[in-house]
C-alpha cells in the first residue's frame, strides 16, 4: 500500500519536560540517525497533545523550547529534517477533526493509555484525552508518512492510525493514505528504571535516582549508575542468561545502545565479571555520550529567540507538505474548500 507514496518518516515528542536517557535512546538518537537517508524526516513537538491536561502557559512555552533544544542537541539538524511544533501548523487540528468522523468511539475507549490516564475518573477528563489518538493519526497521515519510529508502548496508537487510514481509503474508494509501518529497532527502545527493571524510565517516577535526565551533569550521571539496582550474580556470556534479571538486562541494553553494539558483544567483554567492574565502565560510556548533549541543550536554551525562529521556519516547511494533503482529503470527502493562491 505504501509503494506509491514518497518515503517519509514522522515522529514527535510531547513537551512534558524532564526528558531522560530513555527519551534519548528510545527516540532522539534514532531520529538523528534516520536523517539523510532515502526517506524525508519530519519531527514534531506535539504541544496540542500536551494540553489534553491543564498546563501552565508559561511553563508549557518553556518546555516546548526545551524539547526543541533536546532534538537539536541530540543531533537532529533542522536543515536536514523538518523540525517544528504542532500548534503552528493548523492542518494537524483540521485533519484530526476529519478523522474524528472516521474513527469509532469504541476504538478510543479501548486505548490502553486512555484507560490508564483516566482511571476511575473517566467521566471528568477532557474530551481531548479520549480523542487525542485521532490527533496522533492526523499528525502522521497529514504528511502521508510511510514509517514511524515507535517504542513498544506506542504500537497500539500506530495500529489505530493504520485502522483510520484503511477505513478512510475503503470508505471513499481511494489510496490516499499509506498504511504506515512501524520502525521498532535497536536494543534500548524501551529503557527501564534504574531502581526497578520492570518499570519504564519515566520523569514521573517520584525517585530522581530512577532516571538519568538530559540535564544531569557528569557527576550526577555517574552517581546514579553506581547506585542503580542490580543483583549479586556475575554477568553471563550471552543475553539468554539475563532472562530473569531485569535490572541487569536493562543496564546491559543501555550500554549496548550507547556504544552501538549488540548486548551479546557487551556481555562477551564482561563475561564472568560483577557489577563492580561493569558499572564504572557504563558510567564512563554514559558520561561521554550525554555530557555533550547537556552542554548543547544549555547553549540552545540560552537563546530562546533562536529556538523560536528555527521552529517557525520548520512550521513553514511542514505547512508546505501538509496543506496540499489536507486539501486533497477535503476534496475526497466532498467538502468545498476556499481556493488557495
Rosetta blueprint (number, residue, H / E / L):
1 X L
2 X L
3 X L
4 X L
5 X L
6 X L
7 X L
8 X E
9 X E
10 X E
11 X E
12 X E
13 X E
14 X L
15 X L
16 X L
17 X L
18 X L
19 X L
20 X E
21 X H
22 X H
23 X H
24 X H
25 X H
26 X H
27 X H
28 X H
29 X H
30 X H
31 X H
32 X H
33 X H
34 X L
35 X L
36 X L
37 X L
38 X L
39 X L
40 X E
41 X E
42 X E
43 X E
44 X E
45 X E
46 X L
47 X H
48 X H
49 X H
50 X H
51 X L
52 X L
53 X L
54 X L
55 X L
56 X L
57 X H
58 X H
59 X H
60 X H
61 X H
62 X H
63 X H
64 X H
65 X H
66 X H
67 X H
68 X H
69 X H
70 X H
71 X H
72 X H
73 X H
74 X L
75 X L
76 X L
77 X L
78 X L
79 X L
80 X L
81 X L
82 X E
83 X E
84 X E
85 X E
86 X H
87 X H
88 X H
89 X L
90 X L
91 X H
92 X H
93 X H
94 X H
95 X H
96 X H
97 X H
98 X H
99 X H
100 X H
101 X L
102 X L
103 X L
104 X L
105 X H
106 X H
107 X H
108 X H
109 X H
110 X L
111 X L
112 X H
113 X H
114 X H
115 X H
116 X H
117 X H
118 X H
119 X H
120 X H
121 X H
122 X H
123 X H
124 X H
125 X L
126 X L
127 X H
128 X H
129 X H
130 X H
131 X H
132 X H
133 X H
134 X H
135 X H
136 X H
137 X H
138 X H
139 X H
140 X H
141 X H
142 X L
143 X L
144 X L
145 X L
146 X L
147 X E
148 X E
149 X E
150 X L
151 X L
152 X H
153 X H
154 X H
155 X H
156 X H
157 X H
158 X H
159 X H
160 X H
161 X H
162 X H
163 X H
164 X H
165 X H
166 X H
167 X H
168 X H
169 X H
170 X H
171 X H
172 X H
173 X L
174 X L
175 X L
176 X L
177 X L
178 X L
179 X L
180 X L
181 X E
182 X E
183 X E
184 X L
185 X L
186 X L
187 X L
188 X L
189 X L
190 X L
191 X L
192 X E
193 X L
194 X L
195 X L
196 X L
197 X L
198 X L
199 X L
200 X E
201 X L
202 X L
203 X L
204 X L
205 X L
206 X L
207 X L
208 X H
209 X H
210 X H
211 X L
212 X L
213 X E
214 X L
215 X L
216 X L
217 X L
218 X H
219 X H
220 X H
221 X H
222 X H
223 X H
224 X H
225 X H
226 X H
227 X L
228 X L
229 X L
230 X L
231 X L
232 X L
233 X L
234 X L
235 X L
236 X L
237 X L
238 X L
239 X H
240 X H
241 X H
242 X H
243 X L
244 X L
245 X L
246 X H
247 X H
248 X H
249 X H
250 X H
251 X H
252 X H
253 X H
254 X H
255 X H
256 X H
257 X H
258 X H
259 X H
260 X L
261 X L
262 X L
263 X H
264 X H
265 X H
266 X H
267 X H
268 X H
269 X H
270 X H
271 X L
272 X L
273 X L
274 X L
275 X H
276 X H
277 X H
278 X H
279 X H
280 X H
281 X H
282 X H
283 X H
284 X H
285 X H
286 X H
287 X H
288 X H
289 X H
290 X H
291 X H
292 X H
293 X H
294 X H
295 X H
296 X H
297 X H
298 X H
299 X H
300 X H
301 X H
302 X L
303 X L
304 X H
305 X H
306 X H
307 X H
308 X H
309 X H
310 X H
311 X H
312 X H
313 X H
314 X H
315 X H
316 X H
317 X H
318 X H
319 X H
320 X H
321 X H
322 X H
323 X H
324 X H
325 X H
326 X H
327 X H
328 X H
329 X H
330 X H
331 X H
332 X H
333 X H
334 X L
335 X L
336 X L
337 X L
338 X L
339 X L
340 X L
341 X L
